Protein backbone atom coordinates (compact mmCIF):
# COMPACT_ATOMS: atom_id res chain seq x y z
CA UNK A 1 0.00 0.00 0.00
CA UNK A 2 1.24 3.51 -0.83
CA UNK A 3 0.13 6.50 1.23
CA UNK A 4 1.18 9.10 -1.36
CA UNK A 5 3.53 9.68 -4.27
CA UNK A 6 5.70 12.76 -4.83
CA UNK A 7 7.25 13.51 -8.21
CA UNK A 8 10.12 15.78 -9.01
CA UNK A 9 9.27 17.60 -12.24
CA UNK A 10 12.34 18.38 -14.35
CA UNK A 11 14.01 15.22 -15.60
CA UNK A 12 11.33 12.98 -14.12
CA UNK A 13 8.03 13.98 -15.71
CA UNK A 14 9.21 16.26 -18.50
CA UNK A 15 12.51 16.52 -20.34
CA UNK A 16 13.21 20.14 -19.43
CA UNK A 17 16.87 19.96 -18.45
CA UNK A 18 18.17 20.80 -21.97
CA UNK A 19 15.74 23.74 -22.00
CA UNK A 20 16.95 24.92 -18.58
CA UNK A 21 20.54 24.61 -19.79
CA UNK A 22 19.97 26.78 -22.86
CA UNK A 23 18.07 29.35 -20.78
CA UNK A 24 21.02 29.57 -18.36
CA UNK A 25 23.48 30.11 -21.22
CA UNK A 26 21.29 32.80 -22.78
CA UNK A 27 21.19 34.96 -19.65
CA UNK A 28 24.83 34.27 -18.72
CA UNK A 29 26.20 35.31 -22.12
CA UNK A 30 26.61 39.02 -21.15
CA UNK A 31 28.80 37.86 -18.23
CA UNK A 32 31.06 35.82 -20.50
CA UNK A 33 30.14 32.60 -18.71
CA UNK A 34 29.79 29.37 -20.68
CA UNK A 35 29.85 25.69 -19.72
CA UNK A 36 28.98 22.58 -21.68
CA UNK A 37 26.03 20.32 -20.98
CA UNK A 38 28.15 17.63 -19.34
CA UNK A 39 29.29 20.15 -16.71
CA UNK A 40 25.69 21.27 -16.25
CA UNK A 41 24.71 17.66 -15.58
CA UNK A 42 27.63 17.14 -13.23
CA UNK A 43 27.46 20.36 -11.20
CA UNK A 44 24.14 22.16 -11.49
CA UNK A 45 21.27 19.73 -12.08
CA UNK A 46 19.24 19.39 -8.90
CA UNK A 47 19.79 22.97 -7.72
CA UNK A 48 17.04 25.55 -7.85
CA UNK A 49 17.86 28.63 -9.96
CA UNK A 50 19.02 30.66 -6.98
CA UNK A 51 21.61 28.14 -5.82
CA UNK A 52 22.60 27.25 -9.39
CA UNK A 53 23.49 30.86 -10.21
CA UNK A 54 25.42 31.21 -6.95
CA UNK A 55 27.44 28.08 -7.76
CA UNK A 56 27.96 29.11 -11.38
CA UNK A 57 29.37 32.52 -10.42
CA UNK A 58 31.47 31.00 -7.65
CA UNK A 59 32.98 28.51 -10.11
CA UNK A 60 33.61 31.32 -12.61
CA UNK A 61 35.19 33.41 -9.80
CA UNK A 62 32.92 36.35 -10.58
CA UNK A 63 31.08 38.55 -8.05
CA UNK A 64 27.28 38.31 -7.87
CA UNK A 65 25.19 40.89 -6.05
CA UNK A 66 21.76 40.17 -4.58
CA UNK A 67 20.15 42.40 -7.21
CA UNK A 68 21.99 40.66 -10.05
CA UNK A 69 20.93 37.29 -8.68
CA UNK A 70 17.29 38.38 -8.54
CA UNK A 71 17.45 39.82 -12.06
CA UNK A 72 19.12 36.70 -13.47
CA UNK A 73 16.41 34.46 -12.00
CA UNK A 74 13.74 36.64 -13.63
CA UNK A 75 15.51 36.71 -17.00
CA UNK A 76 16.13 32.98 -16.97
CA UNK A 77 12.45 32.35 -16.14
CA UNK A 78 11.43 34.41 -19.20
CA UNK A 79 13.94 32.63 -21.45
CA UNK A 80 12.67 29.26 -20.28
CA UNK A 81 9.04 30.14 -20.97
CA UNK A 82 9.89 31.24 -24.52
CA UNK A 83 11.52 27.88 -25.19
CA UNK A 84 8.94 25.56 -23.63
CA UNK A 85 6.35 25.76 -26.41
CA UNK A 86 9.03 24.73 -28.93
CA UNK A 87 10.96 22.11 -27.01
CA UNK A 88 8.98 20.51 -24.16
CA UNK A 89 8.91 16.73 -24.25
CA UNK A 90 7.07 14.41 -21.85
CA UNK A 91 9.03 11.27 -21.04
CA UNK A 92 7.67 7.99 -22.44
CA UNK A 93 5.25 6.23 -20.11
CA UNK A 94 4.76 9.15 -17.73
CA UNK A 95 1.18 10.00 -18.68
CA UNK A 96 0.11 6.35 -18.62
CA UNK A 97 1.74 5.78 -15.22
CA UNK A 98 0.13 8.86 -13.67
CA UNK A 99 -3.30 8.00 -15.08
CA UNK A 100 -3.02 4.49 -13.64
CA UNK A 101 -2.14 5.91 -10.21
CA UNK A 102 -5.06 8.31 -10.45
CA UNK A 103 -7.43 5.45 -11.26
CA UNK A 104 -6.12 3.68 -8.15
CA UNK A 105 -6.90 6.89 -6.18
CA UNK A 106 -3.28 7.34 -5.13
CA UNK A 107 -2.67 10.92 -3.87
CA UNK A 108 0.06 12.64 -5.89
CA UNK A 109 1.98 15.92 -5.66
CA UNK A 110 4.93 17.58 -7.39
CA UNK A 111 8.04 18.66 -5.45
CA UNK A 112 10.47 20.63 -7.58
CA UNK A 113 13.31 23.12 -7.38
CA UNK A 114 11.82 25.13 -10.24
CA UNK A 115 9.65 28.21 -9.81
CA UNK A 116 5.91 27.62 -9.42
CA UNK A 117 4.90 29.32 -12.67
CA UNK A 118 7.47 27.24 -14.57
CA UNK A 119 6.20 23.98 -13.07
CA UNK A 120 2.59 24.90 -13.82
CA UNK A 121 3.54 25.72 -17.40
CA UNK A 122 5.33 22.37 -17.82
CA UNK A 123 2.47 20.35 -16.31
CA UNK A 124 -0.20 22.19 -18.30
CA UNK A 125 1.77 21.70 -21.51
CA UNK A 126 2.05 18.00 -20.69
CA UNK A 127 -1.68 17.79 -19.92
CA UNK A 128 -1.17 16.32 -16.44
CA UNK A 129 -1.52 19.24 -14.01
CA UNK A 130 -4.97 18.19 -12.76
CA UNK A 131 -3.70 14.85 -11.45
CA UNK A 132 -1.72 16.49 -8.62
CA UNK A 133 -3.09 17.64 -5.26
CA UNK A 134 -0.53 20.45 -4.95
CA UNK A 135 2.93 21.67 -5.93
CA UNK A 136 5.88 22.47 -3.66
CA UNK A 137 8.17 24.79 -5.63
CA UNK A 138 11.33 26.81 -5.05
CA UNK A 139 9.04 29.67 -4.03
CA UNK A 140 7.85 27.65 -1.02
CA UNK A 141 11.19 26.87 0.65
CA UNK A 142 14.28 28.74 1.79
CA UNK A 143 16.69 25.81 1.23
CA UNK A 144 16.85 23.86 -2.00
CA UNK A 145 17.61 20.19 -2.56
CA UNK A 146 19.68 18.34 -1.30
CA UNK A 147 18.30 19.89 1.89
CA UNK A 148 15.18 17.89 2.92
CA UNK A 149 13.02 20.99 3.43
CA UNK A 150 11.12 20.55 0.13
CA UNK A 151 10.04 17.01 0.95
CA UNK A 152 9.40 17.76 4.62
CA UNK A 153 7.09 20.55 3.46
CA UNK A 154 5.37 18.23 0.98
CA UNK A 155 4.90 15.45 3.54
CA UNK A 156 3.32 17.78 6.10
CA UNK A 157 1.10 19.35 3.44
CA UNK A 158 -0.08 15.98 2.17
CA UNK A 159 -1.06 14.96 5.70
CA UNK A 160 -3.06 18.19 6.00
CA UNK A 161 -4.71 17.74 2.58
CA UNK A 162 -5.70 14.14 3.30
CA UNK A 163 -6.58 14.85 6.93
CA UNK A 164 -4.71 11.85 8.32
CA UNK A 165 -1.32 10.65 9.49
CA UNK A 166 0.93 9.11 6.86
CA UNK A 167 3.76 6.61 7.16
CA UNK A 168 6.94 8.10 5.72
CA UNK A 169 8.24 4.86 4.24
CA UNK A 170 4.91 4.44 2.43
CA UNK A 171 5.36 7.79 0.72
CA UNK A 172 7.19 7.25 -2.55
CA UNK A 173 9.35 9.85 -4.28
CA UNK A 174 10.43 9.79 -7.93
CA UNK A 175 13.72 11.64 -8.47
CA UNK A 176 16.45 11.76 -11.09
CA UNK A 177 19.49 13.31 -9.37
CA UNK A 178 21.66 12.60 -6.32
CA UNK A 179 20.64 15.91 -4.72
CA UNK A 180 16.95 15.05 -5.14
CA UNK A 181 17.52 11.57 -3.74
CA UNK A 182 19.36 13.03 -0.73
CA UNK A 183 16.55 15.50 -0.12
CA UNK A 184 13.85 12.82 -0.11
CA UNK A 185 15.92 10.36 1.94
CA UNK A 186 16.61 13.14 4.43
CA UNK A 187 12.86 13.43 4.92
CA UNK A 188 12.61 9.69 5.55
CA UNK A 189 10.74 8.88 2.33
CA UNK A 190 11.20 5.92 -0.01
CA UNK A 191 12.97 6.94 -3.22
CA UNK A 192 12.67 5.60 -6.74
CA UNK A 193 15.33 7.04 -9.05
CA UNK A 194 14.57 7.30 -12.76
CA UNK A 195 17.60 7.18 -15.06
CA UNK A 196 16.31 9.81 -17.47
CA UNK A 197 19.08 12.29 -16.73
CA UNK A 198 21.99 10.36 -15.24
CA UNK A 199 23.22 6.77 -15.55
CA UNK A 200 21.97 4.14 -13.11
CA UNK A 201 25.36 3.96 -11.36
CA UNK A 202 25.05 7.57 -10.19
CA UNK A 203 21.65 6.93 -8.60
CA UNK A 204 22.68 4.09 -6.31
CA UNK A 205 21.61 5.90 -3.12
CA UNK A 206 17.95 5.49 -4.10
CA UNK A 207 15.94 2.56 -2.74
CA UNK A 208 14.92 1.54 -6.25
CA UNK A 209 16.30 2.53 -9.65
CA UNK A 210 14.37 2.22 -12.92
CA UNK A 211 15.46 3.02 -16.46
CA UNK A 212 12.25 4.87 -17.38
CA UNK A 213 8.47 4.85 -17.00
CA UNK A 214 8.05 3.02 -20.30
CA UNK A 215 6.18 -0.24 -19.60
CA UNK A 216 6.36 0.53 -15.87
CA UNK A 217 3.06 0.32 -13.98
CA UNK A 218 1.84 0.72 -10.39
CA UNK A 219 1.89 -3.06 -9.96
CA UNK A 220 5.62 -3.03 -10.81
CA UNK A 221 6.17 -0.31 -8.24
CA UNK A 222 4.30 -2.27 -5.57
CA UNK A 223 6.36 -5.37 -6.35
CA UNK A 224 9.61 -3.42 -5.95
CA UNK A 225 8.42 -1.78 -2.74
CA UNK A 226 7.45 -5.12 -1.24
CA UNK A 227 10.93 -6.43 -2.04
CA UNK A 228 12.72 -3.61 -0.18
CA UNK A 229 10.21 -3.79 2.69
CA UNK A 230 11.31 -7.37 3.35
CA UNK A 231 14.88 -6.13 3.67
CA UNK A 232 14.06 -3.18 5.96
CA UNK A 233 11.33 -4.82 8.01
CA UNK A 234 8.86 -2.05 7.19
CA UNK A 235 5.28 -3.12 6.60
CA UNK A 236 3.83 -1.95 3.29
Protein Blocks (a to p, Z undefined) as FASTA:
>chain_A
ZZbdcddfehplpccklmmmmmmmmmmmmnopacdfklmmmmmgopafklmmmmmmmmno
pacdfklmmmmmmmmmmmmmmmmmmmgccdehklmmmmmmmmnopacddddfbdfklmmm
mmmmnopmmmpfbdcdfklpcbdcfbfklmmmmmmmmmmmnopacdfklpccddfbfklm
mmmmmnopacdddfklbcfklmmmpmbdcfblnhpafklmmmmmmmmmmmnopaZZ
